Amino acid sequence: MRLLALVPILFLIGCASTTVPVTMNFPEAPEPLLMEPEKLDTFPEDADQLSDILQNSTVNYGKYRELQLKFKQWQRWYDINRKLHKDTQEN
């Protein structure tokens, strides 16, 4: 009778000691953050008007600001996911 009572206890002890480590890979970055940045426009050699210089500067400044925002988003995404990954690996 005691032997029958010990069988479930042995099964429970065996199940409790079998832990499977769960490892999580670092997440993949979102596709928009991985896209190649737009190249800045070169200044045309035949342009001699001030309006051409201003047009080129305005377009390039817009592309620069877009790239700057994308870079900041990339840093933010990476920092958040690195912290989450680190927290899940420690616990």
C-alpha positions, 0 to 999 in steps of 0.5 A, spaced: 500 500 500 505 504 501 508 503 495 502 505 491 502 512 495 510 513 493 509 512 485 505 518 484 510 522 489 516 519 485 512 521 478 511 528 481 518 529 483 521 527 476 517 532 473 519 538 478 526 537 476 525 536 469 526 544 467 527 546 460 531 552 459 528 557 454 532 561 450 530 567 446 533 569 440 534 577 439 528 580 435 529 582 427 529 589 426 523 592 422 523 592 415 523 600 414 529 601 419 533 596 414 532 600 408 537 603 404 537 611 405 536 615 400 542 618 397 543 626 397 542 630 390 549 632 387 549 639 385 549 640 378 555 643 375 551 647 370 547 651 375 549 658 376 542 661 379 541 662 387 535 658 386 538 652 384 543 652 390 537 653 394 532 648 391 538 643 392 539 645 399 532 644 401 531 637 398 538 635 401 536 637 408 529 634 407 533 627 406 537 628 411 532 630 416 528 623 414 535 619 415 536 623 422 529 621 424 530 613 422 537 613 425 533 615 432 528 610 431 533 605 430 537 607 436 530 607 440 528 600 437 535 597 439 535 600 446 528 597 448 529 590 445 536 589 448 533 591 454 527 586 454 532 581 451 537 582 457 531 581 462 528 575 459 535 572 459 536 573 466 530 571 469 
